[in-house]
Amino acid sequence: MDQREEQEFAEYFAARREAVRRMAYMMCGDWHRADDLAQTAFISLHRHWRKVRDKGALDAYVRRTLSRAVIDESRRPWRREKFTDVLPDRPAGGSVEDGIATRQTLVAGLREVPPKQRAVLVLRFLEGLDVAGVAEVMKCSEGTVKSQSARGLEALREALGGQLDDLRSTS
């Protein structure tokens, strides 16, 4: 890449780094993995920067790359982790603010949702994309997005159980 293209990429990276990292976190539920996944998406974008014709579609390209990376990462055998009900270093008492508790509840529930459904839920409800936008990012039909959304919401409701009322009361 020439100097001008490097500068364009650096500006885009600086502007979107935190948003992509947050989206990755909502998809995987772990800040360290989110950093790795965001880095993977930006490396892919940097590698293909010259081939991108429409610079207005960069966000869509990064979303697509990120969602594919999350799904691919979940398929790797060393990433199949077993979650336990009790964590040894959980914060004590009720000193945690309601917003943080709600976010932790949501992220914990999202961890229970299968990766493809989780990606659809994050893109659809947290990133604010419509069904057609999610279908474009995930390279699937709108019907698939709708069915994955429905199944993902059902899995999230099941994972949250009684905590679902807590989420409703804070919004």
N, C-alpha and C positions, 0 to 999 in steps of 0.2 A: 504494500500500500504506500501511496505517496503521503507527504506531510499533511496535506489538506484532508485526506480521508482519515488519517490517524486522528486529527483534531476533531473531525465530525464525530467519530466513534467515541472519543474521550468525552465530548460534551454530552452525547446521548447517555453514556455510561454514568456520568456524574449525576445527571438529571433523574435517571430511572433506577439506580442501584437499590435504594431503600424500598421502593415500591415492589420491585421484583423479589427482593429478599423476604418481605412480608408475605407476599403471595406464596412463595415457596414454603414458608413456615406454616401457613394455614393448610397447605397441601400435605405436609409431612409431619408437622407437630414437633419438630426438633430444630433449634436454631443452628446447631452445627451442620446438620444435614441440609438445612435451608441455605446456608452459606455455600456449601458444595454444589447444590443444585442450581443456585443462581449463577455461580461461577461457570458451571457447565453451559448454561444458556447463553451467557455473555461470550464465552469462548467460541461457541458455535456461531453466534452473530458476527464476531470479529473475523472468523474464518471465511464467512460468506458475505462480508460487507460490500465488496465490489460487485457482487451479483445482485444485490438488492436494488431493484429498479425504483420501487415506490418507498421513499423514506418515511412516508406517512403510515406505512404498514409495519413499522419496526416493532411496535408494541404487540401486534398480533403474532409476529414471528417469534418474539421472545416468549409470549404466553404458550404458544404451541410447543416450542422447544422445551420449556420448563415442564409442561404437563406430561410430555413424553418421557422426560428424564425421571420424573417422579414415578411414573408407572414402570419404566424399565428398572429403576433402582429397587422397587419393591419386589421384583421378580428374582433378584439375585439371592442366592441361598444364604449368604452371610448377613443379609438384611432382615431375615425373618426372625424378628425378636418376639419373645414372649413377654407380654405385659402382665404385671401383677396388680392386685387390688390395693395393696398397701405399699407405699413407697417409704423407704427408710428416712429420707430427709425432707419430709413434707413440712411446710411452715406450721407453726403451732398457733392455736387460738383463732379468734375472730378479728385479728387486727388487719387483715387484708381488705382492701377497699372492694366494694361491690363490683365495680367494673373489671377489676383484675380477676376476681373470683369467677365472674361470668365468663370472661375470656378463657380462663383455665378450664372451666367446665366444658365450654364449647370445643376447645382443642382436644381435651381428653375424649370427648364423644367422637370427634372427627377421626381420632386414631383407630377407632373401632370399625370405621366404615372402609370397605374395600377401596384400593387406590384409585381405580378408574371412576368410581362413584364419588369419591372424595374430591378428585380433580374437577368433576362436573359441578359439584356443590360449591366449591371455592370460586370457580370461574363464574358461575351463575349468580350466586347470592352474595358473595363477598367482593368480587371484582365488578359485579353489576352488568355482566354481559347478558344479552338476550339469548334465546334458544338458538337462533341462527348464528350468532357470534360464537357461541360455545361449539356448535357443530363445525364451524369453519376452523376454529383453533384445534379441535380434537380430530378433524378430518373424518367425521362420521355424519350420519343423517340426523335430521332434527328429531325424528322419532326415537332414535337411540338416545339422544340427549334427554328427551322427555322421560323415557323409561328409566334411564340411569339416575335422573333427578328423583323420580318417585321412589325407586329402590333405595337410593342413598338417603333420602329423607326418612324413610321407614327405618333403615338401619341406624340412623342418627337418633331417631326417637327411641328406639329400643335400647341403644347404648346409654342414652341419658336417663331413661327411666323416670324416676321421681324428680330428678333435677330439672326436668323440662319446665315445670311451673316456675322455678327460680328464674329461668331465662325469660319467660314471658313477663314476669312482674317487673323486671328492670328496664324493659324497653318502652 
